[in-house]
Amino acid sequence: MRLVGNWNGQAVPVRSSRGGVLTFERWEDNVLGSPPWPDWLVRHVRGTTAQPGDFAEEDREKLMANLGDRISTFQSIDSEDAVTYSWFGTLATQPPEIRRAAVQWLYDRAGIAATAQDPGIDQWVRVFHPNAAESSRGPELDVRIDDPGAALIYVEAKWSADIGTGEGRDAEVHDDQIVLRRDSLRTDPALRGDDRAFAVLIVSETEQDLARWDEPDGDARPVTIARLSWDDLAECPAHPLAEEFGRYVARKRVLARRVKQT
């Protein structure tokens, strides 16, 4: 066990996987916010488990102590869920007027033509699978911004991973995560006739070539594809934890970089 300084300068205990990935003994030390934690967050933390065999026995016991019987991927420095909750999840718990101001800033920054009304924010919900209508295993969203009368935004968050792929229309060709979410918005029967602004928002550490999702002019329902960085989110003046989030992201990078160097 060793101690590292977290985003707030507090010394917190960490372990390393056999592959050298820094892992917090307590998942709470890897996210912004404070108890009482939302029930939906705790369920997700417990449901996203790491492989115990990835850790030496002594480390495994300490890492499992916090959750009783498991190690959560939320404990990893590479956790995309942890950084996503730290901005979007903490905003979800704020009063309506704060959510509205922060979401309006996001619309403007991402180039989404909408005026925020009463945005709700949730995470890790599954939506309609555009290539398998009967499937209950449609794309899982990192974040959904559901703003009645204004916009519906599906967020795909990336920290160190690349855009992945899933079941495509053609058995031989996979669709990437952005295409699946775009097409879900277009084909979901529950959204038929919905005239809000639709968008898929990528939030990532690395630049994305949005031109890869350009489409020829046609009859398909317009869906904006946009991208923001984590640093962009840290600049949102309406988010009550913006300053803390900036320090959190900066510290996350430092700790992840140290792991790679060792």
MARSE-873979 format. One record per residue (C-alpha): residue in three letters; x, y, z. Coordinates in steps of 0.001 Angstrom, whole numbers, plus 524288, in hexadecimal, padded with zeros to 5 digits. Example, Ala and Ser with C-alpha at 12.3 -4.5 7.8 and 13.67 -1.06 7.14 Angstrom:
2
Ala8300C7EE6C81E78 Ser835667FBDC81BE4 
//
This chain:
262
Met800008000080000 Arg8046080DD17FD76 Leu7FE4281B327FEF5 Val7FC40824F97F40E Gly7F6E4832AE7F463 Asn7E97A8339D7EE47 Trp7E38583F217E707 Asn7E14B8460A7F402 Gly7EEDE843B87F96A Gln7EA5D8392A802C0 Ala7F2C582D0380452 Val7EADD821058007D Pro7EECA812977FFE9 Val7F0BB80C017F2C0 Arg7F5137FEDD7ED87 Ser7F99E7FA717E035 Ser7F4A07EF8E7D799 Arg7FDF77E54D7D291 Gly7FE6A7ED7B7C63C Gly8022E7F9977CDEC Val7F529800E27CD48 Leu7F381809CB7D908 Thr7E745805F37E096 Phe7E14B80D347EC18 Glu7DDEC805617F836 Arg7D16880D507F932 Trp7C9B08106F7ECF0 Glu7C51581CF77F376 Asp7D2FB822417F291 Asn7D23B821757E3C0 Val7C61E82A017E1B0 Leu7C15F8378B7E500 Gly7B59E839347EDB9 Ser7B29C834F57FB75 Pro7A92582C26802C9 Pro79E2F8294880308 Trp7A1118235F7F5B5 Pro7958B8217B7EC6B Asp7903A8139D7ECAD Trp791C9812797DDE6 Leu7A03C815B47DF16 Val7A2AA80BA27E9C0 Arg79B98801447E1C5 His7A41B804327D616 Val7B08C804287DE23 Arg7AD2B7F6B07E35C Gly7A9047F1E47D602 Thr7B58D7F5767CEBE Thr7BF327EBC47D43E Ala7CD967E9BA7D1AC Gln7D40D7DC637D14D Pro7D9677D8FA7DEE4 Gly7E3DB7D0AA7D872 Asp7E9DC7DD027D2CC Phe7EF0E7E0277E065 Ala7F8557D9C37E9F5 Glu7F1727D3787F58A Glu7F5067DDF27FF84 Asp7F0DD7E8DC7F65B Arg7E4787E1A37F2AB Glu7DFF57E0A1800D0 Lys7E2057EF1480354 Leu7DB5F7F3197F6B0 Met7CF8F7EA7F7F97B Ala7CE0C7EF4C80776 Asn7C6E57FBB08036F Leu7BC127F4947FC12 Gly7BC3D7E82E8040C Asp7BD4A7DE0C7F960 Arg7C2357E45B7ECEA Ile7CB567EDFC7E669 Ser7C49F7F8427DE10 Thr7CA227FDC87D18C Phe7C6C880AF47D7C8 Gln7D300809117E003 Ser7DBF7809837D41B Ile7E301815FA7D038 Asp7DEC9812B67C23A Ser7D0428125F7C592 Glu7C836819F57BBA6 Asp7BC33818407C42E Ala7C2CF81F1B7CF8E Val7C69582B3B7C7E6 Thr7B95382B897C111 Tyr7B1EF82B097CDEB Ser7BAC28359E7D36B Trp7B52D83F967C9D2 Phe7A83183A997C4C2 Gly7A40A832A77D096 Thr7A6C583D737DA3E Leu79F48846D97D176 Ala793C083D7A7D136 Thr791EA83F627DFDD Gln7916084E3F7DF02 Pro78505856B07DF57 Pro77E0C859087D249 Glu78319866D77D053 Ile7914B8626E7D1A2 Arg78F41856F17C871 Arg788B985FDE7BE9E Ala793D6869D27BEAF Ala79E7485F757BD8D Val7976C8581A7B2BB Gln7952C864BB7AB33 Trp7A3B9867517AC09 Leu7A61D859867A6E4 Tyr79CB285B8879B7F Asp7A3798682A797CF Arg7B13A862BC79947 Ala7AE348566C79172 Gly7A69E85D6D786C2 Ile799878572E789C9 Ala78E818602078595 Ala7857B85F987915D Thr780B3867AC79CBD Ala7811D8603F7A985 Gln773EA85E777B016 Asp773CE854597BAEE Pro77EFD84AF17B816 Gly77F8383E0C7BF28 Ile78C60836B77BFA4 Asp78E048282C7C1B8 Gln798CD81E607BF5A Trp79B2D810937BAA4 Val78DBF80E187B4F8 Arg78BD6805507A927 Val784CB80AA179D5D Phe77EA78050679122 His787A47FC87788E8 Pro786A48019D77AF2 Asn78B257F4B677511 Ala784097EB3D77E0E Ala776997F0957815F Glu773107E53B78A4C Ser77FA47E5D079213 Ser77FC47EA917A020 Arg78E617ECEE79EE1 Gly78E5C7F98579755 Pro7994B8037F798AC Glu79C38807427A6B8 Leu79D6D815EF7A801 Asp7A7BE81C127B08A Val79E74827947B22B Arg7911F82B647AD03 Ile78C978397C7AD46 Asp77DE08393C7AB82 Asp778D88470F7AA59 Pro76A2B847557A717 Gly76710850D979C4F Ala7755E853A6799AC Ala77EF98489D79730 Leu7828E83A7779941 Ile79121837F979A71 Tyr797F682ACC79B08 Val7A59782C487A0C5 Glu7B0DE8231779DDE Ala7BC0E8257A7A763 Lys7CA18821347A540 Trp7D5EF822607AE00 Ser7E0A88196D7A8F8 Ala7D8C5810607A026 Asp7D589811F9791C6 Ile7C8038125578BA9 Gly7C3478043E78BAE Thr7BA817FC71782B1 Gly7AE137F48678423 Glu7A4467ECC177C38 Gly7A25A7F2D576EDB Arg7977C7F236764F2 Asp7A0067E8D175D4E Ala7A4B27DC9D76443 Glu7B20E7DEA775E19 Val7B3647ED0676195 His7B2E97F2E276F2D Asp7ADAA8007277219 Asp7B5A7808F277B29 Gln7B01E80E54787D7 Ile7ACDE81B88781FA Val7A57C815C27766E Leu79DD180CC477F7A Arg7999581825787FA Arg79678820D677C64 Asp78E618163077607 Ser787BC812FD782EA Leu782C6820EF78393 Arg77DB781FCF775AD Thr7771C81294776A0 Asp771EF811997848B Pro763148104778325 Ala76161817C578FE7 Leu767C18239C7898D Arg75F9C8238C77D2F Gly75A338313977B22 Asp76343837147855A Asp767888441D77FA7 Arg77201847887898E Ala7804B84990785EB Phe7870383C4C785EB Ala795A783B117883C Val7A0508316A78B6E Leu7AABD8380B79399 Ile7B85083239794E3 Val7BFEF836667A0EA Ser7CDFC831F279FDC Glu7DC228347F7A32D Thr7E0708339679512 Glu7DBD883B267893C Gln7D1F08345F7809C Asp7D0D6835C5771ED Leu7C257838B077141 Ala7C3018381F7626F Arg7C2C98295476358 Trp7B45F82A7676709 Asp7B0D8833F275C32 Glu7A53882F5F75443 Pro7A097832B2746A2 Asp794AA83B4D745E3 Gly788858330474670 Asp77BB48308F74D47 Ala7817682B6675A05 Arg77DA58329576668 Pro788B483C41769B6 Val790EB8384F7756E Thr79BF78415177989 Ile7A8F283A9E77C6F Ala7B1148431878570 Arg7BD0F841CB78E01 Leu7C1D18487079A6B Ser7CDDF845D37A28D Trp7CE24843B77B12B Asp7D53A850BB7B222 Asp7C9DB8571F7AB05 Leu7C08E852047B572 Ala7C9598575D7C01E Glu7C728864F97BA71 Cys7B86A864AF7BC54 Pro7B59C8704F7C54B Ala7A81C86B1A7C8D2 His7ACCA85E127CE31 Pro7AE5085F397DCFE Leu7BA26856127DD04 Ala7C0F085B7F7D0F7 Glu7CD2985FD97D81F Glu7CE34853057DF82 Phe7CBE584B917D2E6 Gly7D739852897CC57 Arg7E04684E7E7D766 Tyr7DAA9840CA7D758 Val7DD4A83ECC7C8D6 Ala7EAF28448E7C9D3 Arg7EE5583B8A7D529 Lys7E87F82FBE7CE3B Arg7F196832497C2C3 Val7FD7E8335C7CB9A Leu7FA86826A27D2A6 Ala7F79C81F5F7C5FA Arg80436824967BFE7 Arg80C3D820057CB90 Val806B78125F7C9E7 Lys80A928120D7BB8D Gln8183B816BC7BEBD Thr81A3B80BDA7C89C 
//
